[in-house]
Amino acid sequence: MGKLWPVFIAGLFVIGCGGTAIEELDAKDVGGGGKDTIHVTDDDSPDSAGREDVAGDDVSPDLPDLDEEPVCVVGEACDDHDPCTIDDKCNEDLICEGTLVAGCDDGLDCTIDSCVAEDDCTHELAPGWCLIEGECFQDGDLDPENPCKICITAIATDQFLVDDTLTCDDGNACTLNDKCMDGICVGQSMDCDDGDECSVDSCEDGVCKHVPVDDGLACNDNSFCTINDKCVEGKCVGEVVECDDNNICTDDSCDPEFGCVYQFNNAPCDDGNPCSVGDTCQQGECVAGSDELNCDDGNPCTDDYCSPVEGCLYINHTRDCDDGDPCTVGDACNKGQCEPGTEALNCDDGNVCHSGTCVPFVGCQYEFVDGPCDDGEFCTVGDYCHEGVCVPGLEHADCDDGNPCTDDFCTPGVGCEYNFNSDPCDDGNACTAQDMCVLGVCTGVDQSAMCDDGLECTEDSCDPDSGCVNTAINDPECRPQVVVTYPPRGVTLDGDRDINVTGYIQYTRDADKRMPRIMTINNSPVIPMPPTPGSDPIWNFTFPMHSKQGMNPIVIDVNDSLGLKDHVVQTYYYSTQYYPVDIDNPESSMVPDGLALYLGQPVWDDGDRSTPDDIATILQMYLANMDLASMIPSPAARESFLGCTYNIYIEDITYGAPQVSLTLIDGGLSMHVVIPNFRAKIRATSSALHCPNTKGTVTASSITIDSQLAITLDAVTGEPRVVPISTNVTVHNLNIDLEGAVGALTNWLINFFEGTFARKIEEAFEEKIEEIIPKLEEALAGLALSEDFDIPPFFDGMSPVTLGLRTKISRLDFSPAGAIVGMAATVVTPKGTTHNPLGSIGRASCLAGLPEGLPAFPVGSPEPSIPSLELGLMDDLLNLIPYGLYWSGATTMPVPPELIGDKVSDYGITDMVLNVDLLLPPIVTACNEDEALSIEVGDIEIQADMKLFGTPVQMTMYASIAADVDIVAIDGEAGKEISLAIQEPRFIDVEIASLSGGLATAEDLLGGLVRDMLIPQLLESLTGDSLGSFPIPEFDLSGLIEGLPGDASISILIREVLRSGAYTVVSGDVG
């Protein structure tokens, strides 16, 4: 029992001290002798070291009464009042003993470990210690990792502090004077630089080492006398600088500190000029000497010079020289040599009885010669040389002059003499008779009066060689005159195709003595009927013609018995269809389907929504402003379900931007609208108490609306009509999420959205479509053009002509291949002409009697893609444009004289006044074997008043022309236009109908000027803007819906211009 007291006293001590705890109690020591070891931890204790209990120690002044009952019962749980033990039990010694809790010792010498409870330990740092990163250091200990940091507990106990007063060693043998700087041990590197670039300097273990670098490494030996310095075996070695400045007037050397040095000298030199002699160096330059080089080569055939570049030059010349031989004349230098002249010395002394020769390098030598000579006496013949003298001959001279009217003889010292006679003779003139010699001339009596043939239209004369000559007088009064009695000039015909051209040939002079010899009409021979006795002296003719569509020329040529001619050119137009222009009633002259417009799929929907140039994009812009919520009433519906009546509200509707697509179908368009990402709140409420209310959300991936639009023409008004024939709405991926709703109610609402709701959307959308249908009809009606356009004047000083294009839609054909809009069309303008044709000529199927339909659109090439927009212009409408000019009077006009050339004065023409009147309108036709488009203009009347070589001349001419023509696209003032491009004429003929002024010989000249200059220039003025220009329309879309830009339109981007049947087709894409 006495062994329990030390323990008990210790426990009291702990309890009495409050805050102290028994850390460890060795039970074995309790029962082993007179001393026990108790480890305690106290807040005021400097350390945790144990001490021994010694007898006599007063460990507790308040001991319990030892006579009290035992503190515990063996084997039962008890409390030893030690918070650091667990599982306390009473042992056999009646001591309450627990098991010590392990883990309060943190293993650090610098901490005081205590146990407060079985799961709560404390570890306080002991004074004079630092605890850094789990390791204990006493005050003044250095950082084992850094000798410049130290533990100073008075400042900090959880880190080392920098102390630059500490000595240190950085551990590097190659540094000196190591010291702490900002907490780092820093040493001064040893200087191992040997000043040699060719070695790598380093320090190893405190010893400097110098390792040579690789040979060839660039370096600098600091000498200006070397270049390309390189390391060789650890030394910097350079190539010696070559200081030769190539100047002979300097002494060259090298100074290592300055480099090359060039010192002037006075040495002899060569200044490079071979013409100078005695050159010397002065101030570093070679100065020419005062002497000059002698270049004389002693050759008279060279010019001697000294060139500063080449030295002595010897240039050959070709001037005269003397080769030393008197027998040569004209000696001249050639290739540096004096060559003998090509002429020999003339040794003729003027005596034909001498023979002179030249002996080389001696001169002329003479000898006597025999032979004929002339003694100077005309009457002697056969003179000869004898011993160097001319002796007279024995024969006499011949004095016959060939004139039968002279007697011939020779008088010495005088020569031949001739005396007149009066003998009969022949003068060789067929126009004389009774020829006699008179005063040495054979003369006859004139017989020219015998050559008169009695005709007024011949000039009678006698030709001395051939005799009588009778020359026809080529003036209008003498020519045969062809008169066409049918058809009249400038007429349009529409009756029987087979006509008879009738007329006659008449003469103004000598009518009863002359007759036509050759006559052709259109190159076919015609035999005119001679006049009957007692009738007018005219020759009648008839010629059958089978008319073709368009211009029918009548070209008549007559050549009569005097060789005089007449040439007549006139035309008539023929067709079974004409379009009379009436500005007050345009529909009376409209060409059915005169304009045909093909609108391919891209016009309706090109798949691109970035620009409003197709109908689908515009509809999508229109539907973008659609408020789907406003289409749904509130409540959206009132429905009954399982005996309950519900009001269904659809609220807070949101959805994505509607997307529209259009597809061509037979008879109209199919419209597909997608409203994506539909979302709304839904409420189903009932006033009945037994009917549960519910709410939630409804979503759908999309709502699609499919509607078909029938597009036709109103049978009564002829206006376009757009009629919706079916609209279907489909809700895709419908999902309804209701709060607490039973499945039956959810299914009922799904059926509601797929049925009733979809029908309401259909009805609302149909109303929306009904709103835009008038706009669509208006847009379609707007395709019918009614616009005026100005045709510029033919020539300066004239006024432009305003033509009106009027159209009316005549057909609307829709199919998957495209939409075809046919338009009846005409051109109108006020009448200004005095002529009265039947109207603008029609193609009339080229008189084949078969109907001609529209082109098989699309006409253009499918490469690189099928054309999306084409405009067909029928020939009959194309003809209405030049006809409008003609009808307005614009083709009756004065013509500037310069139109036939600016050099008319070269032909003797002055004061010219020209007036042109087209008796028939220009026409365009393809009714020919090649079906090639051509322009024809018949009966162009030309009135000319001028002076020809000062003589007044008045002339009337008629011309007809035909030329192939291409239709091309051009840039006009208002945009793209199609225009005629006229080629070289394939037919052009001119008739000079009358000429007054007495200069009949000028006909060929004037006719040539008209044919070669005026007509081509007139043709050129009829091309382009003037005659064939037709504006290619753009279709305005800006008014279709509000908010479209002002330039929103559909226009054609031209790819090609083609011919198809009776149409010219402009093919392209949407522009």
LOTI-71045 format. One record per residue (C-alpha): residue in one letter; x, y, z. Coordinates in steps of 0.5 Angstrom, whole numbers, plus 500, padded with zeros to 3 digits. Example, Ala and Ser with C-alpha at 12.3 -4.5 7.8 and 13.67 -1.06 7.14 Angstrom:
2
A525491516;S527498514;
//
This chain:
1071
M500500500;G506505502;K508504494;L502508492;W504514495;P509517491;V504516485;F499519489;I503525491;A505526484;G498526481;L496531486;F502535484;V500535477;I493537479;G495542484;C499546478;G493546473;G496546466;T502541468;A501534465;I504527467;E508525460;E511519462;L510514469;D514508469;A510503473;K516498474;D520503478;V514504482;G515498486;G522497485;G526500491;G526507494;K526512488;D521513482;T522517476;I517522474;H517526468;V513532468;T512538463;D511545466;D509551462;D515554467;S520549466;P526551462;D526544459;S523537459;A529533463;G527528468;R529528475;E529523481;D525523487;V529523493;A527521500;G525527504;D523531498;D516535499;V512534493;S506535496;P503539502;D496536501;L496529502;P490525502;D488521508;L492514508;D486511512;E481512507;E478507503;P481504497;V481508491;C479503486;V476495485;V481490482;G479489475;E474495474;A475501470;C477507474;D480514473;D487515474;H486523473;D492523468;P489526461;C495522458;T493515459;I487511456;D483505458;D484506466;K483500470;C484498477;N490493478;E492488483;D495493487;L489497487;I492502483;C488506478;E493505472;G492507464;T496506458;L500512456;V498515450;A504515444;G506520440;C507527444;D514527443;D516530436;G523528437;L526535437;D531537442;C529545441;T521544443;I518542450;D513537449;S506537453;C500533453;V494536455;A489531453;E489524450;D489527443;D492534444;C499535445;T503541445;H510543442;E513549445;L520552442;A525553448;P529559449;G535560445;W533556439;C531557432;L526552429;I527552421;E524548416;G523542422;E531543424;C533545431;F539551431;Q542554437;D542562437;G549564433;D549557429;L550559421;D546556416;P549550414;E547551406;N549559406;P555561411;C552568410;K546567414;I545566422;C540564427;I539570431;T533568436;A532575438;I530577431;A527571428;T526563430;D523561424;Q529563419;F536565418;L538572417;V543575413;D549578416;D554581411;T559581417;L561574417;T567571414;C565566408;D569561403;D565560397;G568554396;N571556389;A579556389;C579560383;T576566387;L580571392;N577575398;D571572399;K566576403;C558576404;M554581400;D547581401;G547574404;I551571398;C558569399;V562572393;G569572391;Q573576386;S575571380;M582570379;D585574373;C587569368;D587573361;D594573358;G591578352;D592573347;E585572343;C588565340;S588562347;V582560352;D583562359;S581559365;C582557372;E582550375;D583549382;G586556383;V591555377;C591559371;K591555364;H591558357;V589553352;P590555344;V583555340;D582552334;D587554328;G583558323;L579562328;A579570326;C583574331;N586581331;D594582332;N593590332;S598591326;F595595320;C600591316;T597585316;I590582314;N586576315;D588575322;K587568324;C590563330;V595559329;E598554334;G595559339;K598565336;C595571332;V598571325;G596575319;E597576312;V602581310;V598587307;E600589300;C602596300;D603597292;D598602290;N600601283;N603608282;I610608280;C610615282;T610613290;D615609294;D610604298;S611601305;C607599311;D607602318;P604597323;E601603327;F598607321;G598602315;C600603308;V605609307;Y606612300;Q611617299;F612621292;N618620288;N621623282;A622617278;P621617270;C614614268;D609613263;D603617263;G599612258;N599617253;P604615247;C604621244;S608625250;V615623251;G620624257;D614623262;T616624270;C613623276;Q611630280;Q607630286;G605623286;E602623278;C605622272;V606628268;A607628260;G614630257;S615636253;D617632247;E612629242;L612623238;N614623231;C609619227;D610621220;D611614216;G613618209;N607615205;P603620201;C596615202;T596615209;D594621214;D598621220;Y596622227;C598621234;S592618238;P593619246;V590612246;E593608241;G599612239;C601613232;L595612227;Y596611220;I589612216;N588610209;H585616205;T583616197;R585622195;D589623188;C596621188;D602621183;D604614181;G610617177;D607614170;P605619165;C601614162;T596614167;V591619169;G586619175;D591616180;A588615187;C590612194;N587605195;K588601202;G595605203;Q598605196;C598610190;E594606185;P594608177;G588611175;T583607170;E584612165;A589612160;L593619158;N589621152;C595622146;D590624141;D593630137;G586632133;N589629127;V585622125;C591621120;H596620126;S596614131;G598616138;T600611144;C603612151;V609609153;P609607160;F614612164;V615616158;G609619155;C605620148;Q609617141;Y605618134;E605614128;F602615121;V596611119;D592609113;G584610113;P578614112;C578621114;D574627113;D577633109;G571638111;E568638105;F561636105;C560635098;T566630097;V565622100;G571617101;D576622104;Y582618106;C589619110;H596619106;E602620110;G599623115;V594628111;C587627109;V586627102;P579628098;G575622096;L572621089;E565620090;H559626091;A554627097;D547624097;C542630099;D535627098;D531629104;G525624103;N520630101;P517629094;C515637094;T523639094;D529638088;D535636092;F543638090;C550639093;T554646092;P561645094;G563650100;V556650102;G553643102;C546640100;E540645097;Y533644096;N528648092;F520647092;N516644086;S509643085;D508636083;P502631085;C503628092;D500624098;D499627105;G497621108;N491624111;A484620110;C480626111;T483630105;A483629097;Q486632091;D493633094;M499637091;C505640093;V505647095;L511651098;G514644100;V508641103;C503636100;T497639102;G489636100;V482639101;D478637108;Q473632107;S471632115;A463634113;M462627110;C462624117;D456627120;D451621122;G445625123;L444624130;E444629136;C447624141;T454623137;E460628136;D462627129;S469628127;C474625122;D481621125;P487622120;D489615121;S482611121;G477616118;C470618120;V469617128;N462618131;T462618139;A456618143;I455624148;N454621155;D449626158;P442625161;E439628155;C442622151;R442616155;P436611155;Q432613161;V429607165;V422609168;V419603173;T412604173;Y411598178;P412598184;P413605186;R419607189;G419607197;V413602198;T411597203;L407591200;D403585204;G399582198;D401577193;R409575194;D409574186;I409581183;N411584176;V416589175;T413594170;G416600166;Y419602160;I425605156;Q425612153;Y429617149;T429624149;R433625143;D434621137;A428616139;D426614133;K434612131;R436608137;M434602141;P436598147;R441593146;I442589152;M438590158;T438586165;I434586171;N437583178;N442580173;S437577169;P436578161;V430582159;I428583152;P424590152;M418590147;P419595141;P414601140;T409600135;P409604129;G405611130;S406610138;D410613143;P418611142;I418607148;W420600150;N416597155;F418591159;T415586164;F419582169;P416577174;M419577182;H418573187;S418577194;K422575200;Q421578207;G425584208;M428588202;N427586195;P432590191;I430592183;V437593180;I436595172;D442596167;V441598160;N446599154;D443601148;S446602141;L450608142;G453604148;L450609153;K447606159;D442607165;H442604172;V436604176;V436602183;Q430602187;T427597193;Y420595196;Y419591202;Y415585203;S412582209;T405579211;Q406582218;Y407590219;Y406594226;P403601225;V406605230;D400609234;I402613240;D395614242;N394606242;P400602243;E397596244;S395596237;S402595235;M405591240;V409585238;P406578242;D412576246;G416581243;L420581250;A422574253;L425574260;Y428567263;L428567271;G432561273;Q433559280;P438564283;V433569281;W428567286;D433564291;D441564290;G442561297;D446568299;R443572304;S448577304;T445582299;P438583297;D438581290;D434575290;I426574292;A428569297;T433574301;I427580301;L422575303;Q427573309;M428580311;Y420581311;L419575315;A425577320;N420583322;M415578324;D412577331;L410570332;A408572339;S403577336;M400572332;I398568338;P392570342;S391570349;P389565351;A392561345;A386556346;R380554351;E380546351;S377541355;F380535358;L377530362;G371534364;C376540366;T376546361;Y383550361;N385556358;I392555355;Y397561355;I403561351;E408567353;D415569353;I416566346;T423566343;Y426563337;G431564332;A431568325;P427565320;Q430562314;V426562307;S428558301;L424558294;T424553289;L421553282;I415548281;D410547275;G405553275;G409557281;L413557287;S414553293;M416557299;H420553305;V420557312;V424555318;I423558325;P429555329;N430554336;F422555338;R421556346;A416559350;K412558357;I406555357;R400555363;A394551363;T389554368;S382552370;S377555375;A374549377;L377547384;H378539382;C382541376;P389542377;N393548374;T399547371;K405551368;G412549364;T416550358;V415548351;T421547346;A421545339;S428545335;S424548329;I417550326;T417549318;I412552314;D411550307;S407554302;Q406553295;L404560291;A400559284;I403564279;T398566273;L395572269;D388574270;A384572265;V380579265;T385584267;G391581264;E395582271;P399577274;R396574280;V399570286;V395565290;P397561296;I394554294;S397550301;T400552307;N403546312;V406547319;T410542322;V413542329;H419538330;N422535336;L417538340;N418537348;I413540354;D416540361;L410541366;E411542373;G407536377;A403535371;V400528370;G402524363;A395524360;L395532361;T402532358;N400528352;W394532351;L398538350;I403535345;N397534341;F395541342;F401544339;E402539334;G394540332;T391546334;F397551335;A400548328;R393550325;K394557328;I401558326;E398556319;E393561319;A397567322;F403565316;E397565311;E395572313;K402574313;I403571306;E397575304;E400581306;I406581301;I402578295;P400585293;K408586293;L409580289;E404581284;E406589284;A414586283;L411581277;A407587274;G413591274;L417587269;A412590264;L417596262;S414603260;E420607260;D422613255;F429613252;D433618248;I437616242;P442621240;P442625234;F446622228;F450628227;D452635231;G447640231;M441635231;S436634236;P436627240;V429623239;T425620245;L422613244;G418610248;L418602250;R411600252;T410592254;K405588257;I406581260;S403576256;R405570259;L407567265;D410560265;F413557271;S417550271;P422547275;A427549270;G425557270;A420562270;I419565263;V415572263;G413573256;M411581254;A408584248;A412590246;T412596242;V416602241;V412609240;T414616238;P410622235;K410622227;G414626224;T415623217;T412625211;H412618208;N406613210;P409605210;L404600212;G408600219;S414597222;I416590218;G414583221;R418577221;A412573219;S416567220;C420568214;L414567210;A414560211;G407559214;L409556220;P409559227;E415561231;G415560238;L420562244;P427560245;A428554249;F431557255;P436557258;V439559251;G446560254;S452555255;P451551261;E459552262;P461554267;S454554270;I447554267;P445562266;S440564271;L438570267;E436571260;L433577256;G430575249;L429580244;M424578238;D427581231;D420584230;L421589236;L428590235;N425593228;L421598232;I427601234;P429604227;Y422604225;G421609231;L427613229;Y424613221;W417615224;S419621228;G422624222;A429623224;T432620218;T430626214;M436630215;P442635213;V448631212;P455635214;P459635208;E465632212;L462626212;I464624205;G471626207;D475632209;K478632202;V472633197;S476640195;D481635192;Y476633187;G474640185;I468640190;T466646194;D460649197;M457642198;V450642201;L447635202;N440632204;V438625206;D431622206;L430615208;L424613204;L424606207;P426605214;P432601216;I430594218;V434588221;T432581219;A435574219;C430571214;N436569209;E439562207;D444563213;E439565218;A445571219;L442577222;S443583217;I441590216;E437593210;V436600208;G432601201;D431607197;I436612201;E434619197;I441624197;Q440631194;A446634193;D448642191;M455644190;K460647185;L464642181;F470646179;G466652180;T460650176;P454649180;V451642180;Q445639183;M444632183;T439627186;M441620187;Y438613190;A442608194;S440601197;I445597202;A445591206;A450589211;D451583216;V450585223;D452583230;I448585236;V453586242;A453589249;I455596250;D456600256;G451606255;E449612260;A444608264;G447602264;K448596259;E445596252;I445592246;S447595240;L448593233;A455592230;I455593222;Q460589218;E462591211;P456592206;R455586202;F450589198;I451597196;D448600190;V447607188;E443610182;I444617180;A437619178;S438626175;L444631174;S444638172;G449643171;G452641164;L458637168;A455630166;T462627166;A462628173;E457622175;D462617176;L466622180;L460623185;G457616185;G464614187;L464619193;V457617195;R459609194;D465609197;M465615203;L458617204;I454611205;P460607209;Q460614214;L452614214;L452606216;E457608221;S453613224;L447608224;T450604229;G451604236;D447609240;S443612234;L440606231;G440599234;S441601242;F436598246;P437599254;I437592258;P432593263;E434592271;F428590275;D427595281;L426591288;S427597293;G419598293;L418591295;I418591302;E420597307;G427598309;L430595302;P436599300;G434604294;D439600289;A436593291;S435590284;I435584279;S440586273;I443581268;L451580268;I452579261;R456573259;E454572252;V449575246;L446569242;R441568236;S436563237;G430563232;A427569231;Y430572238;T437575240;V438573247;V442576252;S445571257;G448571263;D447571271;V444575276;G448582277;
//
